[in-house]
């Protein structure tokens, strides 16, 4: 067992249930294909990491075909905050010293960024990777800080600022990584590093 852990929060790849904002423009089948590719990127990059364990928390049911040699769980909780807090608490209770959580829809997330996040936790209480929409794509800590997950404006453009302000009041140290964006819309897909792979789809819908 390593002292370092990456938690992947993954939606199950179900037609009509993933990338719903993108699906409004490109259709369910195309949105399904995009998300499947994003999951593949996340799996590839997390498995490239060294001196680090990887746990995967699926939204609905464990998929054994993905991350076949890693521990997998089903998320527990009524909202995003409760689900993340449960996963982080379970991880620290298991003995991990530095834990980061990532989503599964980031085309530019790579092993180097995740390794940097874990290394930052040697000298800071928390680490965040800012998203361009005001949230964050990485959250990390070297001890459980429950307040991060409580009474937050989830899925809004003030989430990160709200969280950082509270951590400052509580005297926790934090550090930010470079911003990244996920793929929620056709424009996001067009401007992303995987846009070329889906260029025929983008061209047909533009």
Buried (B, 14 or more C-beta within 10 A) or exposed (E): EBBBBBBBBBBBBEEEBBBEEBBEBBBBEBBBBBBEBBBEBBBEBBBEBEEBBBBBBBBEEBBEEBBEEBEBBEBEEEEBBBBBBBBBBBBBEEEBBBBBBBBBBBBBBBBEBBBBBBEBBEEBBBBBBBBEBBBBBBBBBBEBBEBBBEEBEEEEEEBBEBBBEBBEEEEBEBBBBEEBBBBBBBEBBBEBEBBEBBEEBBEEBE
